[in-house]
Amino acid sequence: MNAFSLEGKKALVTGGGSGIGFGIAKTFVEAGAEVLIVGRNEEKLIDAKNKLGKQCKYLSFDVSNLEEIPAFVQKIENDWGALDVLVNCAGTHLKKNAVDTTDREFVEVLNVHLMSVFALTREFAKEMIKRKKGSIILISSMTAVMGMKQVVAYSTAKTAVVGLMRSMVSELAIDNVRVNTIAPGWIETPMLHKAIDHDLPRKTKIIGRIPTGDFGQPEDIGYAALYLASDAAKYVNGVFLPVDGGAAGGF
């Protein structure tokens, strides 16, 4: 089972201070990786680092500052070392009807969920190509395969991530850099509760859509990411992997 080990590997997880990102970081640490978590909220990052232990480090950085990403990537490569695994998990929430969403709000969501993902993937891919190895994991969503109300910007970004993956696979595979996408269903996180705790009809509808009848846990996404990051998935490239308790295919 050594193929599933991340011993000796370095992994960066954006949005690693809480929610799904923390679940992924926790799983990676348990598998032996050195993990760098990145996010905007330093207080959350410090708390997460304390929970994850000595194999974890953190950097406070806003991934929506696109012009700063190239220098940020070079700093990591120079100061922390060559990255083996990149997980693009940083996220933000906007719950609004499409007709009420402004252009600025739409772009702000795209900057976090799509533009930063492209910029980070592009910059780290340049380094991974030189080393002829690397695993890049994108985080999409069930909104990429089903329509949902009040998340038009989020849904657009998460759908575009799948196209981004396919294009990057066609270019990077020759250099042994893999790009895969996980599509979480409804996972028990602060972002989920922010969206549904005061919207009982929405919560009831969601629960009714999940065949298992319950929400997933951040570690469920963590184990999927662990597989895609590990050598066990060395021939897995361009996969769109739903981890949703069967919600996308159930009724």
Salt bridges, closest charged atoms under 4 A:
GLU30 OE2 - LYS26 NZ 2.84
GLU34 OE1 - LYS10 NZ 3.22
ASP47 OD2 - LYS51 NZ 3.16
GLU77 OE1 - ARG131 NH1 2.85
ASP79 OD2 - LYS75 NZ 3.09
ASP84 OD1 - LYS133 NZ 3.90
GLU105 OE2 - LYS96 NZ 2.75
GLU108 OE2 - ARG104 NE 3.31
GLU123 OE2 - ARG122 NE 2.76
GLU123 OE2 - LYS126 NZ 3.12
GLU127 OE1 - LYS130 NZ 3.33
ASP175 OD1 - LYS132 NZ 2.35
GLU188 OE2 - HIS193 NE2 2.48
ASP197 OD1 - HIS193 ND1 2.94
ASP199 OD2 - LYS95 NZ 2.95
ASP231 OD1 - LYS9 NZ 3.63
